[in-house]
């Protein structure tokens, strides 16, 4: 399994493929223990969560499951996110919606305390602000992060779905460096790559939707953690084996045959081939799918294979 240094830090080196536990709310603790064992057996050493996943139940199941495995807390880099106030009327199962964001000092501290209690751990390796709050006051965030650092409850911090200016706004008030940004990215959601390729053009690909977040992240050594790596759109569904995308699936299969892995592994390898040293977040709770996708951490595509997949996904070069 390829390794990445989150934020470029030697102290936070972990697997290039991480396991997101949003859907763990649907499992019992024995099933979840099997998921954790499978992930670790295939080189996955990072867990990603959020306090709203399953309205907190995903983290409770994780904590119960970890105790049933042969693994310890130190076998994983454990990360969670906070700052979204759940809307209970619209949320059910692993599908959750917020009614507002809250980056106040007390809310962030309470969020971490709740996460630690549910997971049954003493500290988080990283804690992220879960989507930008337009009402955020950076000084409140700074006070929360300082309190959490002094208490030994969080080692490092980051953000999720922030643009460069939002990162700068928060970073200016902090005593800690933001080292992570979670962003949607995949073969069928490649806007931050398209924009750079189509610089100074007037076609759709040239539209800058995110302020040049890819190049910004590389300059700042912020690790991009890619969510929904096999999805098209936010809720469109998977593009793997989807008849809507025959050319892409044909190319994925050809490379899967060449490397002796699955299409999911090739889609994973496509993300990991980028020199930004991104990390892929898997959301599946199916052990076989974890195994298939994790194999992508061992595949290094060449440049032409990367571009051939990019073309097969419907993209062009100027």
Helices and strands as residue ranges (DSSP letters): E 3-5, G 6-8, G 10-12, E 13-15, E 17-20, G 22-26, H 29-41, E 46-48, G 53-56, H 57-68, G 73-75, E 77-82, E 84-86, E 98-101, H 105-119, E 124-130, H 138-150, E 154-160, H 164-171, E 178-184, H 191-197, G 204-206, H 213-220, E 223-227, G 243-245, H 246-259, H 263-272, E 279-282, H 287-294, G 295-298, H 303-312
